[in-house]
C-alpha cells in the first residue's frame, strides 16, 4: 500500500468519527469504540506490512 492509500483510509475514518460525535450518547460511545478499535487494528496491520508506517500519525489523522 502507498502513503496515498493510508491517507484515504484515515480521511474516511475522520469523516465517520465526526458523524459519530453527533449521535446520542449511548450510540456515540458504541460507534466511537468500534471505529477506534478498527482503526487501531488496521494501524497494527499497516505497521506490520510497512515498517515506516507511523501508527500514531495515522490514528491522529483518523480523528483519535
Secondary structure, DSSP 8 states (H G I E B T S, - for coil): --HHHHHHHHHHHHHHHHHHTTS-HHHHHHHHHHHHHHHHHHHHHHHHH-TT--HHHHHHHHT-
